[in-house]
Amino acid sequence: MRGDSVVYTLHLLSGKDIDQVYKGPETSFLFRNVQPSCEYRFRVCAGRQYQDSGVTQELWGPYSPSVAFAVQRQEQDPLGATGPAGGEQAVVRGSTMTDEQLTLLLLVGFAVVAILFAVVIQYFVIK
C-alpha cells in the first residue's frame, strides 16, 4: 500500500448514460466546451494503482454522490464587455449535505430540544 499511486476517474452523467471525461492522478479537472443553459451532473471515484506480479492493478473505492452544475449565460453590461469565458459561467446548484454536516445538524437539533424540555420541566417544578 505504501508507495501506491492514487488515481481518479470523473464521470459525466446524462440521463442513463455515463461518460468518463477524466482518469488520472490530478485532483482537479477543467471541463471545457460547455453549452449555455445546460445542467451537467458529475461524480468522482478514487482508486489505488499497485503492482501485482509485474501487472498494474487498480482497486477502486465508492463513487461520490453526483453534483449538478448549471451553466448560465451572463448578461452583457452596458459597455458590451463579457467575462473571460465568452459570457458563460458555471454555477453550483443543489449541493447535498455531507455526513458530517447532517450529523452536526442532528446534534444541534437534539441539543435545542433538550434545552427546551429542561426549561419546561423547570417551569413546572418551580410552580
C-alpha positions as a Python dict, from the first residue, in 0.01 Angstrom:
ca = {
    (1, 'M'): (0, 0, 0),
    (2, 'R'): (282, 239, 76),
    (3, 'G'): (407, 396, -244),
    (4, 'D'): (93, 312, -443),
    (5, 'S'): (-36, 595, -656),
    (6, 'V'): (-389, 735, -629),
    (7, 'V'): (-589, 784, -948),
    (8, 'Y'): (-925, 949, -1000),
    (9, 'T'): (-1199, 897, -1254),
    (10, 'L'): (-1456, 1168, -1332),
    (11, 'H'): (-1788, 1073, -1490),
    (12, 'L'): (-2039, 1294, -1668),
    (13, 'L'): (-2394, 1170, -1604),
    (14, 'S'): (-2651, 1249, -1871),
    (15, 'G'): (-2980, 1063, -1838),
    (16, 'K'): (-2891, 695, -1815),
    (17, 'D'): (-2561, 746, -1998),
    (18, 'I'): (-2233, 770, -1809),
    (19, 'D'): (-1928, 911, -1989),
    (20, 'Q'): (-1579, 906, -1840),
    (21, 'V'): (-1433, 1251, -1901),
    (22, 'Y'): (-1112, 1214, -1698),
    (23, 'K'): (-894, 943, -1549),
    (24, 'G'): (-561, 1027, -1392),
    (25, 'P'): (-367, 1138, -1084),
    (26, 'E'): (-469, 1507, -1084),
    (27, 'T'): (-713, 1627, -817),
    (28, 'S'): (-866, 1894, -1042),
    (29, 'F'): (-1003, 1893, -1396),
    (30, 'L'): (-1128, 2172, -1622),
    (31, 'F'): (-1435, 2067, -1822),
    (32, 'R'): (-1443, 2264, -2146),
    (33, 'N'): (-1693, 2325, -2426),
    (34, 'V'): (-1995, 2369, -2202),
    (35, 'Q'): (-2324, 2469, -2357),
    (36, 'P'): (-2515, 2767, -2214),
    (37, 'S'): (-2840, 2699, -2027),
    (38, 'C'): (-2749, 2334, -1965),
    (39, 'E'): (-2711, 2132, -1647),
    (40, 'Y'): (-2422, 1891, -1603),
    (41, 'R'): (-2400, 1621, -1335),
    (42, 'F'): (-2065, 1477, -1230),
    (43, 'R'): (-1940, 1210, -993),
    (44, 'V'): (-1586, 1109, -897),
    (45, 'C'): (-1421, 792, -775),
    (46, 'A'): (-1075, 748, -623),
    (47, 'G'): (-869, 437, -680),
    (48, 'R'): (-532, 291, -599),
    (49, 'Q'): (-285, 164, -859),
    (50, 'Y'): (-46, -108, -746),
    (51, 'Q'): (188, -363, -899),
    (52, 'D'): (96, -731, -864),
    (53, 'S'): (335, -976, -1034),
    (54, 'G'): (454, -702, -1267),
    (55, 'V'): (99, -615, -1379),
    (56, 'T'): (-59, -283, -1285),
    (57, 'Q'): (-384, -342, -1096),
    (58, 'E'): (-645, -88, -985),
    (59, 'L'): (-860, -101, -673),
    (60, 'W'): (-1150, 148, -681),
    (61, 'G'): (-1348, 295, -394),
    (62, 'P'): (-1714, 401, -398),
    (63, 'Y'): (-1842, 677, -624),
    (64, 'S'): (-1923, 1016, -475),
    (65, 'P'): (-2279, 1147, -482),
    (66, 'S'): (-2344, 1327, -807),
    (67, 'V'): (-2319, 1707, -811),
    (68, 'A'): (-2511, 1931, -1050),
    (69, 'F'): (-2356, 2229, -1227),
    (70, 'A'): (-2573, 2472, -1423),
    (71, 'V'): (-2421, 2687, -1694),
    (72, 'Q'): (-2588, 3025, -1728),
    (73, 'R'): (-2527, 3294, -1984),
    (74, 'Q'): (-2407, 3619, -1828),
    (75, 'E'): (-2594, 3932, -1918),
    (76, 'Q'): (-2376, 4180, -2106),
    (77, 'D'): (-2305, 4502, -1926),
    (78, 'P'): (-2396, 4834, -2091),
    (79, 'L'): (-2045, 4869, -2232),
    (80, 'G'): (-2073, 4535, -2412),
    (81, 'A'): (-1788, 4366, -2225),
    (82, 'T'): (-1821, 3999, -2140),
    (83, 'G'): (-1642, 3775, -1896),
    (84, 'P'): (-1332, 3573, -1976),
    (85, 'A'): (-1532, 3266, -2074),
    (86, 'G'): (-1726, 3436, -2351),
    (87, 'G'): (-2017, 3531, -2128),
    (88, 'E'): (-2068, 3186, -1977),
    (89, 'Q'): (-2001, 3073, -1625),
    (90, 'A'): (-2069, 2756, -1429),
    (91, 'V'): (-2254, 2781, -1101),
    (92, 'V'): (-2314, 2510, -844),
    (93, 'R'): (-2678, 2438, -774),
    (94, 'G'): (-2845, 2195, -542),
    (95, 'S'): (-2547, 2066, -346),
    (96, 'T'): (-2614, 1786, -98),
    (97, 'M'): (-2517, 1776, 269),
    (98, 'T'): (-2222, 1565, 373),
    (99, 'D'): (-2248, 1310, 653),
    (100, 'E'): (-2060, 1543, 887),
    (101, 'Q'): (-2298, 1831, 817),
    (102, 'L'): (-2602, 1608, 872),
    (103, 'T'): (-2457, 1478, 1200),
    (104, 'L'): (-2391, 1833, 1321),
    (105, 'L'): (-2745, 1938, 1227),
    (106, 'L'): (-2895, 1645, 1420),
    (107, 'L'): (-2673, 1715, 1722),
    (108, 'V'): (-2770, 2083, 1732),
    (109, 'G'): (-3137, 1994, 1689),
    (110, 'F'): (-3121, 1743, 1975),
    (111, 'A'): (-2947, 1998, 2199),
    (112, 'V'): (-3215, 2261, 2129),
    (113, 'V'): (-3497, 2015, 2205),
    (114, 'A'): (-3321, 1902, 2527),
    (115, 'I'): (-3282, 2262, 2645),
    (116, 'L'): (-3649, 2335, 2571),
    (117, 'F'): (-3758, 2027, 2768),
    (118, 'A'): (-3535, 2132, 3060),
    (119, 'V'): (-3689, 2481, 3062),
    (120, 'V'): (-4045, 2341, 3053),
    (121, 'I'): (-3974, 2089, 3330),
    (122, 'Q'): (-3805, 2357, 3544),
    (123, 'Y'): (-4107, 2584, 3496),
    (124, 'F'): (-4349, 2319, 3623),
    (125, 'V'): (-4124, 2214, 3915),
    (126, 'I'): (-4091, 2573, 4040),
    (127, 'K'): (-4471, 2634, 4033),
}
